[in-house]
Amino acid sequence: MRSDVACRRNLAAFAALAAATLCAPGVSQDYPNRPIRMIVPQSPAGSTDLVARLISQRVGDALGQSIVVDNRPGAGSVIGTDLAAKAAPDGYTLLTVAASFTINPALHKKLPFDPVRDFSPISLVVTLPHIVIVHPSVPAKSISDLIKLAKAKPGDLNVAVSGLATSTHMAAELFMYLSGTKMVTVPYKGGGPSITAMIAGQCHVNFAAMSTAIPHVRAGRVRALAVSSAKRSASAPEYPTIAESGVPGYSHASWVGLLAPAGTPRAIVSRLGAETIKLAQDDAIRAQLLHGGMEAVGSTPAEYANQIREEVAKWHKVVKAAGIKAR
């Protein structure tokens, strides 16, 4: 995380750029003059949806227009993402994505879109670690207990994930690869449904997003074992990391970012990016996000574009090393 001073300097410079580019020839200075659609390629109630609705409210207010959330789940987020990729690049269709956006290219032989070529990154909004949770019936109080249990009966435990090729799926696959365990992966259409299934006793383990899982952990509906990030989470520092719990080298965190179709005018991308940075730097919003297991970032379009390129390359390496078959 960058320092607050650096963030504020970055925002000031970026806001100046946005103001200047809005005056460029050929760019509508009355943008936006009608409602904006924000596609979320996942089901309601998950972390991506929660962040999208926060953006739609706060950024929509700043722009003076409604931003309408349009949930389009399915095919590991491919359906909604493709819909956004093919939308007119006029600033009236946006896309809120999770880390699966950079994972999908490694898991699909052919995608109907290219995550680098077909989108204009706006901002990385938040990052969030996963938290390993188990149903109360599972006799594991720690990661080492879970590993012993999984190795004693390979394939007996099932692990709920919020869809194939999602960040939770990769978190589970990475865990099994590094710990030498085998669990049966059960995909659901989003983080919310996967948690609901776990509470109902249909699944044993879940590498859930903090924002989705923490309320249920605090209510005693599920038991938390560890977090997936390299360092302990500021929102739940009482839980150790997976790495310090017996799986050296394990580190994985999800994120939520905002994009537009490729070709969206730079002035519009700059303005949306500046408003998103303002949201991420709001102290009340930061506290609200942290309470839900998310850490506000608010990167520039260039910073987010670099991250996307780096992660696409990284996940190709991880998928190959883990022996996960592309579909």
N, C-alpha and C positions, 0 to 999 in steps of 0.2 A: 504494500500500500504506500502511496506517495504521501508526503507530509502535507498538512493542511495549507501551509504557506505556498508550497509548489503547486498544489491544486488550484488555489485562488489566483495565482499568477497565470497559470495555464488558462483558466476560465476567462480572465480579463483579455488576454491576447486572442483567444478563440472567439470571444464575443465581438471584438473589434473586427476580426476577419469576417464574421457573419454579417455584421452591419455593412461592411464595405461591399461584399459580394452581392448583397441584396439589391444594390444599385447598379449591378452589371447589366449591360444591354441584353434584351431578350428574356429577362427574368421578371415574372409577374411580381410587382411590389405589393399586391393585395393578397398574396398567399398567406394563409389559406382563406378562400372565400366560400367554402362549402365543407361539410363533414368529411373527416378522414377515416378510412377503414384500417384497422390494425389487425392483421391476421395472426392468430396464435395457433400453430400447428399441433397443439395438444389439447386435451380435455380441460374443462374448468376445474378449479380447486387446487391444481398443482402450483409449484413455485413460479413457473413461467407465466401462467395465467395471473397469479397474484401481482407479479411485477408489471405485467402488461396493463392491468387495470389501474395500478398506481400511476404509470406513465400517462395513460389515457386521461386520467383526471387532472393531474398537475400540469402536464405539458399542454393538454387541451385548453385548460384555463388560461395558460400563458399565451397561447396562440389566438384565443378568442373564438375557438371552434370546437365542436364535439369530435372526439376520437372514439369511434365505435369498435369495440372488441368483437372479432369474428373468429370463434373457435372452429378449427378444421382439423381434428385429430385423425390419425390413421397412418399405417405403413411406416411406423417409427418416425413420424413427423414429416415424411416425404410429401404427402398429399398437399398439406397446407403450404409448405415451403415452395413447391412447384407452382402453386396457384399465385403466390406472390412474385415469383421469378418472371412469370408471364404477364404480370399486370403492367399497365401503362406507367412509365417512369415520370410521373408528374407530381409526385409528392402526396398523392391522395390514397396511396396504398403503402402501408408500412408492414414490417414483419418483426415479431418478437420471437427470438429463438433461444434454445438451451444449447448446452455443449454438444448435443447430438448433431448439431449442424456441421461440426468439423469431424465428427466420428463417422457419419454416414458414408463419405467417400471411400473409407477403408473397408466397409462392410457390404457395399453394393458394387457389383461389377459395372453396372450402368445406371447412372442417375439421370433424371430428366433435366437436371440443372447442374451448374458448376458453382460451388460455394464461393469461389474467388472471382470468377469471371462475371457471374450473373447478378451480383448484388453490390450495392454501395453501402459499406459499413457506416453507421452513424455513431454508436457509442456502446461500449461494454458497460452495462448498468450496474450489475452486482455480481459478486462471486459467492459461492456457498459450498461448504463441504457436505459430504454425505455423512450420515450417522448409521452405524450398524445396529439394527434393532431385531429382537427376536420375540416371538409369541411367548407369553408367560409359561406355557406348557413345556417349552424347550429348556432342558436342564443345563443351561450355559450361563455363567455369570461374568464371563470374560472372553476375549478373543481366543486365548489359549484353550479355554474350555470348548469353544465352538469348533476349533480345529481338531481337537481330540475326538469330539463327537462325530464330526464329518468324516474323519479318517477311519473311525471304528466301523461305520456303516455307510460306505460310499454310495451316493445316490438316494439315500433314505430321506435326507432333508431337501426341501425345495425352497428356492429363493425367489421372491416376488420382485419384478422389475417393472418400471413404468414404460414398458414398450421395448421392442427389439431395437438395438442400435442406439438406445438412449444412454445418457450419462450413468444412470443407475445400473444399467445392463453392463456397461464397460467396467464400472466399479466392482461389480460382482465377479466378472470374468477375470479381471486383474487380480483380485483377491485369491480366487481359486488357482490361478496360474502360479502365483508367488508362494502360496501356502501348501500347494500340492494336494488340494482337496477337490472333491467332486460333489456338487449339488445340482439338482434339477432346476433349470431356469424356467419360470412361469411369467410370461409377459402380460401386462395389463395396459389399458389405454389411458395412461397417465399415473402420476404419483398418488392422487386422491384415491382412485379405484384400487391401487395396489395396497395402500394402507387399510382401506376398508376390508379387503380380503384377508389381510393379516389379523385384524382385530376379530374377524369372524372365525379365525382358526383354520382358514384354508391354506395358509402359507406359514412356514417356520421362520424364515429369515428375510430381511429386507435391507438393502443399502439405500435408504431413503434420503431425500433432501431434508436438511435440518428444518426448513420452514414448514414442511408438511408433517414431519414426525414429532417435533418437540412438544406440541400441545398434547399429543397422545402419550408421550413419555411422561410428562408431568402429571397427567391424569391417571397414570398407572395401567393404561391399557396394553402397553408394550414395554419391554425392557431394553434399555440402551447399553451397548457394550463399548463402543469406541467411535471416534470420528476418522474420516478418510484423509483429511488434509495433512500436510507435512508438519504443521504446528497445531496445538490445541486451539479450538475455536473460542473466540472472545465471548460468544453468546452462551457457551456451555463448557467452561474451562475444567469442570470436574471430570469430564470424560477424556481418557487417554487417546492418543492416536493409535491407528492400527499398527504403524511401524514400531512404536514403543511397546506394543502389546504382543510382539512375537512374530511380526512379518516385516523384517528389515527391508527398506527401500520402497515400501508402499507409500504412495502419495497420489491423491486424485481429488480434484474439486470441480464442481460444476459451476456454471455461470449463466447469466441471462443477458442477452444483448439486443440491440435495436438496429434494423437494417431497412433499406429501401431497394427497389429494383435498380439494376445497373442502368446508368444513363440519367438518373434523377439529377436535376440541376444542382451544381455544387453549392449554390446559394441556399437552396432549400435544405440540403444535407447539413450545411454549416449551421443554419438556424436551429434545426431540430437537435443537432448535437449540442449547441450552446444551452438550449433549454433543458436538455437531459443532464448536462453537467450541473446546472443550477439545482435541479432536483436532487442529485446525488450528494451535493454539498450542504443541503439543508439539514441543520442539526436535528430537528424533530424527525425528519424522514430517516436519517441515519440511525437514530435510536430505535425507531419503529422497525426498520429492517433488521437491525442487530437482534432485537427481541425475537424475531422470527427465524434467526439463524443465517441471515444474509448480511454481507458487508458491502456497502455502497462503494462504487468505483467512479463511474463517470469519466470514461476515457474520450480522447478525441477520435475522429474518424480514422486518422492515420494510424494511431496506436492500435485501434481495434482491428484494422485491416492487417497490420503486422501479426497480431495474435492469431487471427484466423489462418493466415498462411502457415505459421509455425505449427499450429495444432493439427492442421490437415496432414502435414508431413509426419508429425509425431505419432498420430494414431495409425498411420499406415505401418509404421515400425512395430507398434505394440500389437496390433492385430496379427501381424505375421509371426511375431515372437510367441504369442499365445496360441497360435494354431487355430484361430477363429476363421471359419470359412466364409468367404465373401458370397453373397447371394446374387 
